């Protein structure tokens, strides 16, 4: 699970992130962190839509190579 400190750093910097949900790269969510609570993170996608995602997914900067999920 991603820490509050890391989420806050992404929110303050406005850095674009990638959320890896499964093995398919086409299912990744790309955007910026808006807010979070104990279980979910709100991410604004490039098309201005906001999605709520589970905190147990992999959150990483978009500029880094994609990290495959551990199963």
Secondary structure as UniProt FT lines:
FT   HELIX           4..13
FT   STRAND          17..20
FT   HELIX           25..27
FT   STRAND          29..36
FT   STRAND          40..45
FT   TURN            46..47
FT   STRAND          50..54
FT   TURN            55..56
FT   STRAND          58..61
FT   TURN            62..63
//
